[in-house]
Amino acid sequence: MIKKVRCFYSSSCSLIWMRLTIVLISFLACYYTGAQTGEPHRPLIHFTPKKGWMNDPNGMVYYNGTYHLFFQHYPHSTVWGPMHWGHATSTDLVHWQEQPIALYPDALGTIFSGSAVIDVNNTAGFGKNAMIAIYTNHSHAMENEGFETFQTQSIAYSLDEGKTWTKYKGNPVLPNPGIPGFRDPKVMWYEPAQKWIMTLATLDHITFYSSPDLKNWKEESKFGKNVGAQGGVWECPDLVPFTVDGKQVWVLIVNLSPGGPNGGSATQYFTGDFDGKEFKPFDTQTRWLDYGPDEYAGITWSNTGDRKVFLGWMSNWQYANVVPTKNWRSATTIARELSVKKTGHQYLVVSEPVKELYTTFGKSIVLKNIKAGSFDVTKKAEKLDGAAILKLTTSNAKSFNVLLSNAQGEEVVIGFDAKANQYFIDRSKSGDTSFEKDFAKRHFAPRFSDNKEIDMTLVLDVASVELFADNGLSVMTEIFFPTTPFTDIKIQSPEGVVVRELQLSRLKRKD
């Protein structure tokens, strides 16, 4: 029973209520900024688990208007541990609802990375339109005993759109032939031959397998020995078809760690032809899908038709286990739409934020014809208060930078160096960088466009920036950990760049 307490109106009682109201308002303000919860760096527009550890996105599949995101997850700690498949869903690729864990470790091992498909033709016999996950089982027991063949491929199926899962009794469907790195199956339906194709990471190269039913697999071919970047183990591959000027171009995405262009983990790709058996590259030049240090293990959604939507893990194995977050660790990048553009004699992958992202932002503040020696954007607009999108187009290709800063003097600098013809992000003074010796650095990405103008889109969150330049030809992703959020934006240019148009959009806030 709750006893009623009578408070006679008096100045002292009124003062008490006023103080309680102030305390309550302060509490709510702290809560929503993350200060009260101890989560000042939790993103506003990127997916993070409510608690625990996350790394690679897995099993990404679209069905009945819902995007399913499964991910490498250890719910019992904020550092890497026995892997599960976490699960989240979205109807717009921006707002995510975390679901119960989909796959737990079993007698065959923990649940490493993989993919998911919709079995439209019931080839596996589990049911028409069954959602089928294809994943790596990793046996730590065998690993610890010195066995090299501790990774195998297994499947599980769901008949209720991912809510519950049944593991196939015949697992593993693809035993290890004796390869120490044998993992991360990305499966697609190859229509011309009416068969499934598995793209599998096999230590330092890719092996392609085929199957009529997702249960019985045969090796088709290998690709990648001694080509491309070889600074680390090849992981999380993806094989994606595109149509470019009436020609079919296949893109083979290969993540590797270490060996990235700015250190640690990164995503490379190759363009070429695929005939259902072999991937034949147009060339073996090393190309990077994202030049920043904080996009890794990225793959595309299955079952999206001609639309190719990509998502990566927003961290780096150099420091992922030690970044200064408490209840959770790691986020995904924003979802990105991929396309292929022919530039000269080469085909380049273009990445741009999905169009759905823009619907979550309010009306833009637009500024025009800014001649920037040092131009304070926030004097013409309100200060930043969380996530934002900054788009700008210059009238020339002179050097400039965008400076994000806070009252503590911390800063992140994003810009273009005309002499070197490259973009850069400098986080050396971004806040807490003490957790890893190489975190505080300036990173670079080449410019591929020869346009006289530069266009740049910056997707800003409380602890990250994603740079898309020249309509997505040059891309960089960086995380950072400021003491307090960045609130100010300046455009700086010793050469006096002219910003033809600048748009700043803020996240819509709920009343």
C-alpha positions as CSV (number, residue, x, y, z in Angstrom):
1,M,0.0,0.0,0.0
2,I,1.2,3.5,-0.8
3,K,0.6,6.1,1.9
4,K,-0.5,9.5,0.8
5,V,1.6,12.4,2.1
6,R,-0.1,15.7,2.4
7,C,2.0,18.8,1.7
8,F,0.4,22.1,2.8
9,Y,1.2,24.9,0.5
10,S,4.0,27.0,1.8
11,S,7.0,28.8,0.5
12,S,9.3,26.0,1.9
13,C,7.2,23.3,0.2
14,S,7.1,25.2,-3.0
15,L,10.9,25.5,-2.9
16,I,11.2,21.8,-2.4
17,W,9.0,21.0,-5.4
18,M,11.0,23.5,-7.5
19,R,14.2,21.9,-6.5
20,L,12.9,18.4,-7.2
21,T,11.7,19.6,-10.6
22,I,15.1,21.0,-11.4
23,V,16.7,17.7,-10.4
24,L,14.3,15.7,-12.5
25,I,14.9,17.9,-15.6
26,S,18.7,17.7,-15.1
27,F,18.5,14.0,-14.7
28,L,16.5,13.6,-18.0
29,A,18.9,16.0,-19.8
30,C,21.9,13.9,-18.6
31,Y,20.1,10.7,-19.5
32,Y,19.4,11.7,-23.1
33,T,22.9,13.0,-23.7
34,G,24.3,9.8,-22.4
35,A,26.1,11.4,-19.4
36,Q,23.9,9.7,-16.8
37,T,24.1,6.3,-18.4
38,G,27.9,6.5,-18.8
39,E,27.4,6.2,-22.6
40,P,28.4,9.6,-24.0
41,H,29.8,7.9,-27.2
42,R,26.8,5.8,-28.1
43,P,25.8,6.7,-31.6
44,L,22.4,8.2,-32.6
45,I,22.2,7.0,-36.2
46,H,24.4,3.8,-36.2
47,F,23.4,0.4,-34.8
48,T,25.0,-0.7,-31.5
49,P,24.0,-3.6,-29.3
50,K,22.3,-2.6,-26.0
51,K,25.1,-4.4,-24.2
52,G,28.1,-6.5,-24.8
53,W,30.5,-7.0,-27.7
54,M,29.8,-6.8,-31.4
55,N,32.0,-7.2,-34.5
56,D,31.3,-8.4,-38.1
57,P,27.8,-7.9,-39.6
58,N,26.4,-11.3,-40.6
59,G,23.5,-12.9,-42.4
60,M,22.2,-9.7,-43.8
61,V,19.0,-10.5,-45.7
62,Y,15.9,-8.5,-46.8
63,Y,12.5,-10.1,-46.7
64,N,8.9,-8.9,-46.6
65,G,9.8,-5.3,-46.1
66,T,12.3,-5.9,-43.3
67,Y,16.1,-5.7,-43.3
68,H,17.6,-8.4,-41.0
69,L,21.0,-7.7,-39.6
70,F,22.7,-10.5,-37.7
71,F,26.1,-9.8,-36.2
72,Q,29.0,-11.3,-34.3
73,H,28.0,-10.9,-30.6
74,Y,29.3,-11.8,-27.2
75,P,26.5,-10.7,-24.8
76,H,28.4,-11.4,-21.6
77,S,31.4,-9.0,-22.0
78,T,32.5,-5.9,-23.8
79,V,35.5,-7.7,-25.2
80,W,35.6,-10.5,-27.9
81,G,34.5,-13.9,-26.6
82,P,32.6,-17.0,-27.6
83,M,30.7,-15.8,-30.6
84,H,26.9,-15.8,-31.0
85,W,24.7,-14.3,-33.8
86,G,23.0,-11.3,-32.5
87,H,20.0,-10.0,-34.4
88,A,18.4,-6.7,-35.2
89,T,15.7,-5.6,-37.7
90,S,14.8,-2.4,-39.5
91,T,12.3,-1.2,-42.1
92,D,14.4,1.8,-43.2
93,L,18.1,0.9,-42.6
94,V,18.4,3.6,-40.0
95,H,16.2,2.7,-37.0
96,W,17.1,-0.7,-35.6
97,Q,15.2,-2.9,-33.2
98,E,17.4,-5.4,-31.4
99,Q,15.9,-8.9,-31.3
100,P,16.7,-12.0,-29.2
101,I,19.9,-13.8,-30.0
102,A,19.5,-15.9,-33.1
103,L,22.3,-18.5,-32.9
104,Y,24.1,-19.8,-29.9
105,P,27.4,-21.8,-29.7
106,D,26.9,-25.6,-29.9
107,A,28.9,-28.9,-29.9
108,L,30.5,-28.0,-33.2
109,G,31.9,-24.7,-31.8
110,T,31.1,-21.0,-31.6
111,I,29.2,-19.2,-34.4
112,F,31.5,-17.3,-36.6
113,S,30.6,-15.1,-39.6
114,G,28.4,-16.0,-42.5
115,S,25.4,-15.0,-44.6
116,A,21.7,-15.7,-45.0
117,V,19.4,-16.3,-48.0
118,I,15.8,-16.8,-48.8
119,D,15.3,-20.2,-50.3
120,V,12.5,-19.2,-52.7
121,N,12.5,-22.5,-54.6
122,N,12.8,-24.7,-51.5
123,T,16.0,-26.2,-52.8
124,A,17.0,-27.3,-49.2
125,G,13.7,-28.9,-48.4
126,F,13.1,-26.9,-45.3
127,G,10.1,-25.0,-46.8
128,K,9.4,-22.5,-49.5
129,N,10.9,-19.1,-48.6
130,A,12.8,-20.5,-45.6
131,M,15.4,-18.1,-44.3
132,I,18.6,-20.1,-44.2
133,A,21.8,-19.0,-42.4
134,I,25.1,-20.3,-43.6
135,Y,27.9,-19.8,-41.1
136,T,31.2,-21.0,-39.8
137,N,31.5,-23.2,-36.7
138,H,34.7,-22.5,-34.9
139,S,35.9,-25.2,-32.4
140,H,38.1,-23.6,-29.7
141,A,38.7,-27.0,-28.2
142,M,40.3,-28.3,-31.4
143,E,42.2,-25.0,-31.8
144,N,43.7,-25.3,-28.4
145,E,44.7,-28.9,-28.9
146,G,46.7,-27.8,-32.0
147,F,44.4,-28.9,-34.7
148,E,44.5,-26.7,-37.8
149,T,41.1,-27.8,-39.2
150,F,38.9,-26.2,-36.5
151,Q,36.6,-24.3,-38.8
152,T,33.7,-25.9,-40.7
153,Q,30.6,-24.6,-42.5
154,S,27.1,-25.2,-41.1
155,I,23.5,-24.1,-41.8
156,A,20.4,-23.3,-39.8
157,Y,16.9,-22.4,-41.0
158,S,14.0,-20.3,-39.9
159,L,10.3,-20.6,-41.0
160,D,9.1,-17.6,-39.1
161,E,11.2,-14.8,-40.7
162,G,14.1,-15.1,-38.3
163,K,12.3,-15.3,-35.0
164,T,13.3,-18.9,-34.2
165,W,16.0,-21.1,-35.7
166,T,16.7,-24.8,-36.2
167,K,20.2,-26.1,-36.9
168,Y,20.5,-28.7,-39.5
169,K,21.1,-32.2,-38.1
170,G,23.6,-32.9,-40.9
171,N,26.0,-30.2,-39.9
172,P,28.7,-29.5,-40.9
173,V,27.6,-29.3,-44.5
174,L,31.2,-28.4,-45.6
175,P,33.9,-30.0,-43.5
176,N,37.4,-28.5,-43.4
177,P,39.7,-30.0,-46.1
178,G,42.8,-29.0,-44.0
179,I,43.0,-25.2,-44.2
180,P,43.8,-23.2,-41.0
181,G,41.6,-20.3,-42.1
182,F,38.3,-21.6,-43.6
183,R,35.5,-19.3,-42.8
184,D,32.9,-16.6,-43.5
185,P,30.7,-18.1,-46.2
186,K,28.8,-15.6,-48.4
187,V,26.2,-17.4,-50.4
188,M,24.2,-16.2,-53.4
189,W,21.9,-17.8,-56.0
190,Y,23.4,-18.0,-59.5
191,E,20.4,-18.0,-61.8
192,P,22.1,-19.0,-65.1
193,A,23.2,-22.4,-63.7
194,Q,20.4,-22.7,-61.1
195,K,22.8,-23.3,-58.2
196,W,24.0,-21.7,-55.1
197,I,27.5,-20.2,-55.0
198,M,29.5,-19.9,-51.8
199,T,32.4,-17.4,-51.7
200,L,34.6,-18.6,-48.8
201,A,37.7,-17.1,-47.2
202,T,40.5,-19.7,-47.2
203,L,43.5,-18.2,-45.3
204,D,45.1,-15.9,-48.0
205,H,42.8,-16.4,-50.9
206,I,39.1,-17.2,-51.9
207,T,37.6,-20.6,-52.8
208,F,34.3,-20.8,-54.6
209,Y,32.0,-23.7,-54.0
210,S,28.6,-24.6,-55.6
211,S,25.6,-26.5,-54.4
212,P,22.1,-27.4,-55.6
213,D,20.6,-27.5,-52.1
214,L,22.8,-25.7,-49.6
215,K,23.7,-29.1,-48.1
216,N,26.0,-30.7,-50.6
217,W,28.9,-28.6,-51.8
218,K,31.7,-29.0,-54.4
219,E,34.7,-26.9,-55.0
220,E,34.6,-24.9,-58.2
221,S,37.8,-22.7,-58.3
222,K,40.2,-20.5,-56.3
223,F,41.2,-16.9,-56.6
224,G,43.7,-14.6,-55.0
225,K,46.9,-16.4,-54.3
226,N,49.6,-13.7,-54.3
227,V,47.4,-10.9,-55.7
228,G,45.9,-7.8,-54.1
229,A,46.8,-6.8,-50.6
230,Q,48.3,-9.7,-48.6
231,G,49.3,-8.0,-45.4
232,G,47.0,-10.2,-43.3
233,V,44.4,-13.0,-43.3
234,W,41.6,-12.7,-45.9
235,E,38.2,-12.6,-44.3
236,C,34.5,-11.9,-44.9
237,P,34.3,-12.0,-48.7
238,D,31.3,-11.1,-50.9
239,L,30.7,-11.6,-54.7
240,V,28.3,-9.0,-56.1
241,P,27.0,-8.4,-59.7
242,F,26.5,-4.9,-61.2
243,T,25.3,-3.7,-64.5
244,V,27.5,-0.8,-66.0
245,D,26.5,0.7,-69.3
246,G,24.8,-2.6,-70.3
247,K,27.8,-4.7,-69.2
248,Q,27.8,-7.1,-66.3
249,V,30.6,-6.4,-63.9
250,W,31.3,-8.6,-60.8
251,V,32.8,-7.1,-57.7
252,L,34.7,-9.4,-55.3
253,I,34.9,-7.8,-51.9
254,V,37.6,-9.2,-49.6
255,N,38.3,-7.9,-46.1
256,L,41.7,-8.4,-44.6
257,S,43.4,-7.8,-41.2
258,P,46.0,-6.4,-40.9
259,G,47.3,-4.7,-44.1
260,G,44.9,-1.8,-44.6
261,P,45.9,1.4,-46.4
262,N,46.0,3.3,-43.1
263,G,46.9,0.4,-40.8
264,G,45.0,-2.6,-39.4
265,S,41.7,-3.8,-40.8
266,A,40.3,-2.8,-44.2
267,T,38.1,-3.8,-47.1
268,Q,39.7,-4.3,-50.6
269,Y,37.9,-5.3,-53.8
270,F,38.5,-6.6,-57.3
271,T,36.4,-6.2,-60.5
272,G,36.0,-8.8,-63.1
273,D,33.9,-11.5,-64.7
274,F,32.3,-14.6,-63.1
275,D,30.8,-17.5,-65.1
276,G,29.4,-19.6,-62.2
277,K,32.7,-21.3,-61.8
278,E,35.7,-18.9,-61.9
279,F,36.2,-15.3,-61.1
280,K,38.5,-13.6,-63.7
281,P,39.7,-10.2,-62.6
282,F,40.1,-7.3,-65.1
283,D,43.3,-6.6,-63.3
284,T,44.8,-7.4,-59.8
285,Q,45.4,-3.8,-58.7
286,T,44.8,-3.2,-55.0
287,R,41.7,-1.1,-54.5
288,W,40.0,-0.1,-51.2
289,L,36.3,0.3,-50.7
290,D,37.0,2.5,-47.7
291,Y,40.3,4.2,-46.9
292,G,39.6,5.0,-43.3
293,P,40.7,2.8,-40.5
294,D,37.2,2.1,-39.2
295,E,35.3,0.2,-41.8
296,Y,35.8,-3.6,-41.7
297,A,34.1,-6.9,-42.5
298,G,31.6,-5.2,-44.8
299,I,29.3,-7.2,-47.0
300,T,26.0,-6.6,-48.8
301,W,22.4,-7.5,-48.1
302,S,20.9,-10.6,-49.8
303,N,17.5,-10.5,-51.6
304,T,17.5,-6.8,-52.5
305,G,17.4,-7.3,-56.3
306,D,19.4,-4.8,-58.3
307,R,19.9,-2.6,-55.3
308,K,23.2,-3.3,-53.5
309,V,23.3,-2.2,-49.9
310,F,26.5,-2.5,-47.9
311,L,27.2,-2.4,-44.2
312,G,30.5,-2.7,-42.3
313,W,31.8,-3.0,-38.7
314,M,32.9,0.5,-37.5
315,S,36.1,-0.4,-35.8
316,N,39.6,-1.9,-36.2
317,W,41.2,-4.9,-34.7
318,Q,44.2,-2.8,-33.6
319,Y,42.1,-1.3,-30.8
320,A,38.5,-2.7,-30.9
321,N,38.8,-4.4,-27.5
322,V,40.1,-1.3,-25.7
323,V,38.1,1.7,-27.0
324,P,36.6,3.7,-24.0
325,T,33.0,2.5,-24.0
326,K,31.6,0.7,-21.0
327,N,28.3,-1.2,-21.5
328,W,28.8,-2.0,-25.2
329,R,31.6,-2.0,-27.8
330,S,31.4,-1.3,-31.4
331,A,28.9,0.0,-33.9
332,T,28.1,-0.6,-37.6
333,T,28.7,2.0,-40.3
334,I,25.7,3.6,-41.9
335,A,24.1,1.6,-44.6
336,R,25.6,2.5,-48.0
337,E,24.4,2.0,-51.5
338,L,27.0,0.6,-53.9
339,S,27.4,1.1,-57.6
340,V,30.2,0.8,-60.1
341,K,31.5,3.6,-62.3
342,K,33.9,3.3,-65.2
343,T,36.7,5.9,-64.9
344,G,39.1,5.8,-67.7
345,H,40.0,2.1,-68.2
346,Q,39.1,1.0,-64.7
347,Y,35.9,0.1,-62.9
348,L,35.6,1.7,-59.4
349,V,33.1,1.0,-56.7
350,V,31.1,4.0,-55.6
351,S,29.7,4.2,-52.0
352,E,27.0,6.6,-51.0
353,P,24.7,6.9,-47.9
354,V,21.4,5.1,-48.5
355,K,18.6,7.6,-49.4
356,E,16.6,6.5,-46.3
357,L,19.2,8.2,-44.0
358,Y,18.2,11.6,-45.3
359,T,14.6,11.2,-44.2
360,T,15.6,11.1,-40.6
361,F,17.1,14.7,-40.8
362,G,15.2,17.9,-40.7
363,K,15.3,20.9,-43.1
364,S,18.8,22.0,-44.1
365,I,20.4,25.2,-43.4
366,V,21.9,26.4,-46.7
367,L,24.8,28.8,-47.1
368,K,26.2,29.9,-50.5
369,N,29.3,31.4,-52.0
370,I,31.5,31.2,-48.9
371,K,35.1,32.4,-49.6
372,A,36.8,30.6,-46.7
373,G,39.9,31.8,-45.1
374,S,38.3,30.8,-41.8
375,F,34.5,30.7,-41.8
376,D,32.6,29.8,-38.7
377,V,29.6,27.8,-39.8
378,T,28.0,27.7,-36.4
379,K,27.8,31.5,-36.2
380,K,25.4,31.3,-39.1
381,A,23.6,28.3,-37.7
382,E,23.0,26.6,-34.4
383,K,25.7,24.6,-32.8
384,L,25.8,20.8,-33.3
385,D,24.0,18.8,-30.8
386,G,24.5,15.2,-32.0
387,A,24.2,13.7,-35.4
388,A,24.3,15.8,-38.6
389,I,24.9,15.7,-42.3
390,L,27.2,18.3,-43.8
391,K,27.3,18.6,-47.6
392,L,29.4,21.1,-49.5
393,T,30.5,21.8,-53.0
394,T,33.5,23.9,-53.9
395,S,34.0,26.1,-57.0
396,N,37.6,25.0,-57.3
397,A,39.9,22.3,-56.1
398,K,42.0,24.3,-53.6
399,S,43.1,22.9,-50.2
400,F,40.6,23.3,-47.4
401,N,39.5,21.6,-44.2
402,V,36.4,21.2,-42.1
403,L,37.2,21.6,-38.4
404,L,35.0,20.0,-35.7
405,S,35.7,21.2,-32.2
406,N,34.4,21.5,-28.7
407,A,34.9,23.8,-25.7
408,Q,37.7,21.6,-24.4
409,G,39.9,22.4,-27.5
410,E,39.5,18.8,-28.9
411,E,39.1,18.6,-32.6
412,V,38.8,16.4,-35.7
413,V,39.9,17.8,-39.0
414,I,38.6,16.6,-42.3
415,G,39.8,18.0,-45.6
416,F,41.4,18.0,-49.0
417,D,45.1,18.5,-49.7
418,A,45.4,19.9,-53.3
419,K,49.1,19.4,-53.6
420,A,49.0,15.7,-52.6
421,N,45.6,15.3,-54.4
422,Q,44.2,13.4,-51.5
423,Y,41.5,13.7,-48.8
424,F,42.4,13.3,-45.1
425,I,41.0,12.9,-41.6
426,D,43.1,13.9,-38.6
427,R,41.9,12.7,-35.2
428,S,45.2,13.2,-33.3
429,K,43.6,15.8,-31.0
430,S,40.1,14.2,-31.0
431,G,39.8,13.5,-27.2
432,D,40.8,10.3,-25.5
433,T,43.5,8.6,-27.6
434,S,45.4,7.0,-24.8
435,F,44.1,3.4,-25.2
436,E,46.2,2.6,-28.3
437,K,49.5,4.1,-29.4
438,D,48.6,4.5,-33.1
439,F,45.1,5.8,-32.7
440,A,46.0,9.5,-32.8
441,K,46.9,9.9,-36.4
442,R,46.2,11.6,-39.7
443,H,44.8,9.3,-42.4
444,F,44.6,9.7,-46.1
445,A,42.6,8.7,-49.2
446,P,43.5,9.4,-52.8
447,R,41.2,11.5,-55.0
448,F,40.0,9.6,-58.2
449,S,38.0,12.4,-59.8
450,D,39.5,15.0,-62.0
451,N,36.6,17.4,-61.7
452,K,37.5,21.0,-61.0
453,E,34.9,21.1,-58.3
454,I,34.9,19.0,-55.1
455,D,31.8,17.7,-53.5
456,M,31.9,16.3,-50.0
457,T,29.3,14.7,-47.7
458,L,30.1,14.2,-44.0
459,V,27.9,12.0,-41.9
460,L,28.5,13.1,-38.4
461,D,27.6,11.2,-35.2
462,V,28.7,11.8,-31.6
463,A,31.8,9.6,-32.0
464,S,32.3,9.1,-35.7
465,V,32.6,10.7,-39.1
466,E,32.0,9.1,-42.5
467,L,33.4,11.0,-45.5
468,F,32.0,10.5,-49.0
469,A,33.8,12.6,-51.6
470,D,33.3,13.0,-55.4
471,N,29.9,11.3,-55.2
472,G,31.4,8.4,-53.3
473,L,34.6,7.6,-55.2
474,S,36.7,8.4,-52.1
475,V,35.4,7.2,-48.8
476,M,36.8,7.3,-45.3
477,T,35.4,6.2,-41.9
478,E,36.8,7.2,-38.5
479,I,35.7,6.9,-34.9
480,F,36.8,9.1,-32.0
481,F,36.1,9.7,-28.4
482,P,35.8,13.4,-27.4
483,T,35.4,14.4,-23.7
484,T,32.3,16.3,-24.7
485,P,30.5,16.3,-28.0
486,F,31.8,18.4,-30.9
487,T,29.6,21.5,-31.2
488,D,31.4,23.9,-33.6
489,I,32.2,23.7,-37.3
490,K,34.6,25.9,-39.2
491,I,35.7,25.9,-42.9
492,Q,39.4,26.8,-43.2
493,S,41.5,27.4,-46.3
494,P,44.8,29.2,-46.5
495,E,44.3,29.2,-50.3
496,G,40.9,30.8,-50.1
497,V,38.7,28.0,-51.4
498,V,35.2,29.1,-52.5
499,V,32.4,26.9,-51.1
500,R,29.6,27.3,-53.7
501,E,27.0,25.7,-51.5
502,L,27.0,24.3,-48.0
503,Q,24.0,22.4,-46.4
504,L,23.8,21.4,-42.8
505,S,21.1,19.0,-41.7
506,R,20.3,18.1,-38.1
507,L,18.7,14.9,-36.8
508,K,15.0,15.2,-36.3
509,R,14.2,15.2,-32.6
510,K,11.1,13.6,-31.0
511,D,9.0,16.0,-29.0
